[in-house]
């Protein structure tokens, strides 16, 4: 299979070896390998800093531009040495790709040096001042202004873009990924040929191609791995489900360590957890059916949130779902980002550590549109008459807890205040406001219990969580409230 950059290389060669031979910023030719390691390192660094990268072609006379050709043994030695320089002599490391191709009836070696995402690439034994660039078809030391420009155009690879495997063959890639279910989630037909499948996987960022092989990215493994245990460093990132007997962790009733990629295993996770949860019997049209006491939309959003927003730099742990007789807790590694506040999560646009994973989940329709997850969760909780969602930051984790139904009389004062605050947010985001009547409906209470609800509102006001919508309104019966930040 021809490499994607070959046509570009041939086009540059045809241009540079024309009637008046000239070297370009993105192509240099040589008859053989120089003995000067420092000079070679400068060339590789310069091409790594150049937009789109560039090529060094071996087997062409340095002075006459005549195509001389190259022997396989020579090509192997050149590749070995250049690869060693890219790995040991430059910061950050530079990986090379290569191919032996026939050009004007002779074999030449084309070495492709990709543009580095992290810039500048400079000599490892020196400082950032020892950065080299291509200009006027030559390799030259970069000026301070050029170094500054490279820094501005540098991109630190995010976690999802990093490789999760060693270099794999096409068949190995297809055996480790459940691409069929992935295409099903994307509502795309499964391609007929493996090359078409590989093309689409590259387009989705699931794999990257390099050195005539493929790497599965962390995004690819986390999204559609057949078994996450096959990926070094990701096996502990599988989501675990633990069912306890009673109200504490003294006795484990059942445990289920997931192993599939998050996206392809999500429906199975939802169904498994629903089987473990308490349910209530509902009669509809004379037929009895079992219905979970938790709204499914809340489970979906909270599970997806834990997967998407976890901190992958915290090793040895992953998302955990813990089921007790009176609650279900969803915990993920990583605290809130510094710019986010615990009491402002509902209704605000989230910032994600893992934006590519978040975007993938939205495209695969696993979670709702950006920023609506907690809002829909709270709306579902109110519809089912559950206690308020409990959200908390632990030392190195974030936890959300759903509780089984409680009557108003059994809710603590803290729970009543939090329910009132969350209700005020839902009303505010619906272009409305909270009042005694709407909060009574949220608590499933009657008109006779108006005074009890008024006390909850009073306590929530005193806690600083809500405020009057119109401070000048003198009516006591039709007073409206909004969140303190509204």
N, C-alpha and C positions, 0 to 999 in steps of 0.2 A: 504494500500500500504506500503510495507516494506521500511524502511529508508535505504538510500544508504550506511550508515556506519555500519549497523547491522552485515553484514557478516564479516567485519574486526574485530568487537568486539568479535564475537564468535570464530574467529580464534585465537585471542590473549588469550581468556579465556581457550580454549583447551590447548594451549601451556603453560600457566602460572599455570594451575591446574593439571599438569601431575603428574607423580610419585614423582617428587621432586618439590613441589610448590615454585614458585618464583614470585616476583613482577617485572614488566618491566617498562621501562621508559615511555611507552605510555599506561600503565594500572595499576590501583591500586584497591584493593578490600577492602571492609569493611562490617562488620555485620550490623552496624547502624551508625547514624550520631554523630560525635563528638560535644561536647558542646563548644569547643574552636573555636570561630569564626575566630580568627587570623590565626590559623593553617589551617582552611578550605580555607581561602583566599589565603594563600601561595600555597596550592595544586592547586587551580584553576589557579592562575597566572602561576605556573610552567608548567602546561599542555598547557596553552595559548601560552607560549613561545617555546613550543616543536614543531619541524617540523611535520606537519600533525595533531597536537593536540593529545588528549588522552582521556581515559575513567576512570571514577570512578564507580565501580560496587558495589551495596549494596545488602546484603542478603547472604554474604559469611563470614564464621567465620575468624576473623583476624589471629588467631594462627594456626588452623588446616586446613584452606582452604576448610572446608566442606561447601557445598551449603546448607544454612539454609532456604532460601526463605524470602520473605518480604510481609507484608500485604499492601493492597492498601492505607489505611489511613497513614501508615508510609511513603510510597512512596510520597504521596502528600505533607506531611510536609517537607520531605527532599528536594523535588523540589522547594517548596516555599522558603525555607531558602537559598539554594544554589543560586537560581536566584536573591534573594535579595543581597547576598554577591557579586555576579558578577556585579550587577548594582551599588551598593552603596560603595563597599569597594576597588574597583580596578580602576586603571587608565591605559589605557582607559577601558571603560566598557566591560564586557565579557558576551556574550549571550550563553545560554546553550541549548542543545537539549537532549531529554530523551525518553526512551521507556521501558515499562515493558514487559519482554520476559520470555518464559519458557526455563529453562536450567537444564538438569538432573532432569526433572519432577517437578521442583519447579520454582515459579515466582521470578525473580530478577529484580532489577531496574538498568538500564544502563544509565549513564549520559555521554553524549558526549560533550567535551569541544574543540571547534575548535581552530586551530592555529590562532592567531591574526595577521592581516595584519600589524598593527601598533605595533612595539615592541620598548623597552621591556614593558610588562605588569607588573606593580608594585603596591605595597600597596598605596592606595590613601592618607592615612593619613601620609605617610612618603615621602621619596625622591626616585629618580630613583635608588639610591644605594640599596633600599629595593626591589630588583628584585629576583625572585626565579626561579630555573630551575630543570629539572629532570635529575638525573645522578645516575647510579648504582641502578635503581629501587627505588630511594628515592628522596624526595623533599629537595633541599638545596639552601642556599643563593648563588646568582651568584657572581663570582669574577668580578673585574673590566674588565678583558679581555673578559669575557663572556658577560657582559653588552655591551661592545663595539661591539662584534660580532652580538648581537641582533640588535643594532642600524643600523649596516651596512645592515642587512637583513630586515629592516623595510620597509614597503611600505605604503605610504599615499594613501588612497582610492581616486580615482578621482571622479569627479562629476557624471559621467555616472554610476558608480558602486553603488552609494548610493541608498537607498530605496525611492521610491516615494509614497508608500502606507503603510498602516498597514498590518498585516498578513491576507492573503486572502485564500479562498478555491479555489479548482481547477476550479469550475464553475464560481466564481467571476472573476478569472484571464481571462478565455476565453471570458467572456462577455465584459471585458474592453479593450481587445486588438483585433485589426483586423488582426488576424493571417493569414487569407485566403489571403489577399492582400500582406502580408509580404512574404508568401511562393511563391506567384506569382512573386514578385520582385526578389526573390532568385532563380527563375526557378526550384522550388522543388514541387513535388506533395504534396497535402494536405494529411497528415496521416489519416488513417481510425479511429483510436481510440484516445480518449482524452489523454491517458497516453503517446502515441507517440508524440502528439502535445506538451505536457508539456516537454517531454524530449528534443525536438528540441529547444523549447523556452529557456530552461536552457542552452543548448549548445551555443546558440547565445548570451547569456548574457542578454536576455530580462527579465528573472525572476531568482530568487534564491529561493532555498527550505530551510526551516528552521522550526523546531518545528512542523512538520507534516502539514505545510501550505506553502504559497508562498508569496514572496514579488515581486512586479514589480519594476524593477530598473528605474532610471531616463532615462537610454538609452532606455529601453523598452517603457516607456511612450512617450518619445520624438520621437521615431521611428514609433510606430504603435498604439498609443492610438486611440480608437474610438472617445473619446472626452477629450481633455486636461483639460477641466474645471472640470473633475471628479478627478483631481489629485491636492491635496493641494500644493501650491508653484509653480505650473507649468502653471496655467491658464493664467498668464500674459506673459508667454513665447510663446504664440500662435503668429503666424505671422499675421500682420494687413496690409490690402491693402486700401489705401485711394485715391480716385480720386477727384482732385480739379478742379474747373472751372477757367480757365485762367492760369496766370503765378505765382500766389501766393496762400496763404492759406486762403484768405478772405472768400471763399465760397466752402463748401464741396459738391460735386456732388453725390458721392456714397462712402460707406465704407463697407468693408468686413472683419470682424474679423474671422480669421481661427480658427478651433477648433480641426482638426484632427492631428494625429502625423505627423511629418515632412515628413517621407518617404512615407507613404501611401497617404498623401494629396498633394504630390509634383506635380503630373501631373495635378490635378485639379487646383492648384495654377497657374501653367503656363498657362493653358487654360483660366482661369478667367482674368488674367492680359492681355493676348493677346487681349481679347475682349474689354478691356478698352483703349487699345493703338490706336493711329492714324494709319491708314494703307494707302497703295497706291494700285492703280489698275494696275495689270499686265496682259498683253495679251500673252498667250502661245498657239500655235497651234490653233489659232482662238477662243480660249475660254478665257473669262475674269475671273480673280481670284483676291481676296484680299490678299495682303501680308503685314505683319507688317513691319514698317519702321525700326524696331530694329532686329538685328540677334537673332534668338532664342538661339543659343549657348551662346551668351553673357548674356541673361536673365537667362538661367539655371545656368551658372557658378556664376554669381553675387548673385543670390538668395541662391544657395547652400553655397557660401562663407559666407554670412551673417548668415545663420543658424549654420554652423559648427564652426565658429570662434567667436561667441558671448561670452561675459563674463557672465556666469550664476550667478555669485556672486552679480551682480548688480540687485537688486530687483525692482519689480514694472514696468519693461519695457521689451520689446522683440523686435525682428526685425520688421521694418516698411518699406513698399514699398509705395512711394508717387508718384502719377502720375499727371503731369502738362501738359499744352498744348505743351510745348517745351522741356520737359525732363521727365525722370523717375529716382528717387533717391532711393537707397537701403541703409538703415541705420541699423546697429546692435550695441547693447551695448558692450562697451569695446574698448579701444584703442589698437594699435599695441603692441605686446610684445616688451620689451626693446631691444632685439637683432635685431629687424627688422627696416628698414628705409623706409619711404614712397616712395621714388623714386627708391627703389630696389625691390618692390613687384613683378613687372612683370618679369617672367622668373626665379625667385629664388624659391627654395623649401620652402614651408610655414611651420612655426611652429604653431601647433594648441594647444589651451588650452584644446581642447576636442578631443583627438586623437581617442578614441573609436568611437565617433560619426562620425568623418571624415572617419575612416576606414569602418564603416558601410555604409556610403553614397557611397563610391567607390565600395564596394561589391554589393550594390543594383543598381549600374550603374546609379546613380542619377547625379553624377558629373564625370568629366574626371579624368585621372590618376593624381597622386600626382604632384603638381607643374606646371601643364599645364593650369589651369583654366584661369588666367589672360592673358596668352599668346594667348589662343584661343579667348578670349574676344576681345583683341586688333586686332587680325587678322580679326575677324568678323566685327568690326567697320570700318576697312580700306576697306574691301570688299564692305560694304554698303555706303562708302563715308561719314561717320558721323564725327562730331567734336571729338577731343580726349576724352578719358575717364577721368573724373575728380575724383580724389581720395583725400580724406581729413580726417584728424583727428580732431574730435571735443573734447570737454572737457572730456566726458566719453563715446565716441562712435566713430565708423568708418563709413564713408559714401562713396559710389561710385555712380556717376551720369552719365547717358547716355543722350546725347542731340539729338534732331531731326536734320535732315540734314540742313546744312548751306552752302552757296556758299563761296568760298575762300575769296571773298571781304568782307564778313560779319564776318569772324573770327577775333577775337581780336589778338593782337600781342602775348599775353600770350598763347592763344589757338594754334596759329601757331607754337610757339616754343615747346609746349608740344606735339603736333602732330608729329613734327619732331623728338623729343627725343624718343617717343614711337615707331615710325617707325624704328628708328635706332636699337632699341632693337629687334624688330621682325626680321629684316634683319640679325642681328648679331647671333640670336639664330637659324637662318636657315643656318648657316655657310656661311653667305655672309656679305655684307656691304651695307651701304646706299650711294647713289650718287644722283645727280640732277635728273637723269632720273627716278629712283625708287620713289623719293619723289614727282615728278610731277604726276606719275601714282597714287600715294596714294591720292593726292589732285584732281585727275581727271582733270588735266590741260594739255595744249598743249605745243608743242615745242616753240611757240611764247612767252610763259610765263616763259621761263627759268630764266630770270633775276629776276623775282619776287620770284621764288623758291630759287635762289642763295642768295637772301637777307634773307630769312627765315633761311637758313643754317648758314649764317654769324651771325645772331642774336643768334642762338642756340649755336654756338661755343663760342660767347662772354658770354653767360649765364653759360658756363661751363658744359653743359649737353652732349655734344659730343666732339670728338677729331678726328684728322686725323688718318686714319688707317696706313698710311705710311708717316711720316713727311718729308722724303727725296724725295718724288715724286714731280718733278718740273712741271708736267702737271697741267694746271688749268681746263681743260675740263673734265678729267676723274678722278678727285679727289674722294676718297672714305672716308667714315666716319663711326665710331663705337661709341657706348656709352662711356661716360667718364671713366667708370669703366672697360671697355673691355681690 
